[in-house]
């Protein structure tokens, strides 16, 4: 196809309604924008008063094959009666293209974000995730990337170096500590091929709904990686609190899937990689007006002073002994 869109500039309300109706759904409401920066996501209901969510994928981010692989993974989980939000299929298709924009329709799932100090909910997260990983480990992604230092550490540094977000007087301090953290991560983040499985990839509390049961949503960042990547973002607070949360999640997890405790040493390197990738992600998307609106603090000197401090702290965290489990694990 020629002249494919590279941004969201054509996504007017009328354009999006036409795109949805091209699939065969008659929209009988306005489009309520939901909280999403990477994609454009809206809730609506049809003429039968059923609620749906439409996602317009960010142009040029993923290929058709990568998006379809995301869909196939979540549909595979759904068909195994695992509680996930998967795209709806129409005439056997889940991915649609309208004038160059890729879109998908999802059911509107009810619930509230999980509370990370709710131990019953955390055990349910572990149980659900254990089932996900049990199935996920049975085959590999063909098109989705593998979680890597190249993508999450080196690529963000290059983006930051090529732009002028960091105040001149902080550049040396920032990139010195960035390089030091990269060195620590490179020394410790060495998962072997046997530890790499299909992952949700971005399993934080905002991507988990809780209403008597746990439902996982938004597989947009799914990729290959170590299982602990789907666990560590649920850990919060002091070390003893994180240990309790981890033990509760693994109690449910190991009903369905064994966990390699050696992966616990990857938690702090993965946390550092996420911090670095987050800065690069905002910088890469800065031309998107939504990012300038929601992340206006990204150009403040105070923000970059804090990042220098946080990266130093993360080096200390990586150098500390990793979380360890009780002997039963």
Buried (B, 14 or more C-beta within 10 A) or exposed (E): EEEEBEEBEEBEEEBBBEBBEEBEBEBEEEBEEBEBBBBBBBBBBBEEEEBBBBBBBBBEEBEEEBBBBBBBBBBBBBEEEBBBBBBBEEEEEBBBBBEEBBBBBBEBBEBEEBEBEEBEBBBBBBBBBBBBBBBBBEEEBEEBBBBBBEBBBBBBBEBBEEEEBBBEEBBEBBBEBBEBBBEBBEEBBEBEEEBBBBBBBBBBBEBBBBEEEBBBBBBBBBBBBBBBBBBBBBBEEEEEEBBBBBBBBBBBBBEBBEBEBEBBBBBBBBBBBBBBBEBBBBBBBBEBEBBBEEBEEBBEEEBBBEBBEEBBEBBEBBEEEBBEEEEEB
